[in-house]
Amino acid sequence: ERYKNLFEQANDAIILHEINQEGIPGHILEANRVASTVLGYSHKELLTMNISDIDSPAMKERYGEIMMKLETHSYFTFEGELLSREKKIIPVEINAHLYPDQESCLCLSICRDITERKKTENELIHAFKVIEQNMLKMADLNDKIRNPLTIILASCEICAGNRKQQVFDAVQSIDDLISMIDDGWVNSEKVRNYLVKYYALHGYESPLST
């Protein structure tokens, strides 16, 4: 009874299910209150279903990989996707434990909803891309302006009197502006490195890393 209360009071969805003879996740034997709430099925409905009924198509394609890990280590923590009654994809972090015995094989899956985490990660990846695009534009702009300035400075040597100083002063002002762009490039690079270091973004290859 004590364990049943812990099962029901947990903040994560918990599902106990069979592993069939083919080594594939099978019939749901038990599920807690959170699982019903997250998936949109009653407790009674869940107990008539198979795991494949609540897993996304992408998850089903990973059954072989997941079972191989479970059979090797008896537990496996990974990110997956559940499918609600309304066909909504729910990103979850699954902590799965395998309990084999002579008659059957059971798996206890603790599923934590990571919708907000995924949303934040996607926002960070978008920010990461914007920063790098801006960095590339700033570096390109720097070259496009500084190269002609070098030519202008060389040409102004043939200018006479005040005209030479006026050209030099104008070039210096433009160069100061470019230095400000350089400072922005450095600050953007610091932000980019912070995102990579502290948020461990994956799935996006930086064009500046090659």
Stockholm file with secondary structure:
# STOCKHOLM 1.0

chainA/1-210         ERYKNLFEQANDAIILHEINQEGIPGHILEANRVASTVLGYSHKELLTMNISDIDSPAMKERYGEIMMKLETHSYFTFEGELLSREKKIIPVEINAHLYPDQESCLCLSICRDITERKKTENELIHAFKVIEQNMLKMADLNDKIRNPLTIILASCEICAGNRKQQVFDAVQSIDDLISMIDDGWVNSEKVRNYLVKYYALHGYESPLST
#=GR chainA/1-210 SS CHHHHHHHHCSSEEEEEEECTTSSEEEEEEECHHHHHHHTCCHHHHTTCBGGGTBCHHHHTTHHHHHHHHHHHSEEEEEEEEECTTCCEEEEEEEEEEEECSSCEEEEEEEEECHHHHHHHHHHHHHHHHHHHHHHHHHHHHHHHHHHHHHHHHHGGGCCHHHHHHHHHHHHHHHHHHHHHHHHHHHHHHHHHHHHHHHCCCSCCCTTCC
#=GC SS_cons         CHHHHHHHHCSSEEEEEEECTTSSEEEEEEECHHHHHHHTCCHHHHTTCBGGGTBCHHHHTTHHHHHHHHHHHSEEEEEEEEECTTCCEEEEEEEEEEEECSSCEEEEEEEEECHHHHHHHHHHHHHHHHHHHHHHHHHHHHHHHHHHHHHHHHHGGGCCHHHHHHHHHHHHHHHHHHHHHHHHHHHHHHHHHHHHHHHCCCSCCCTTCC
//
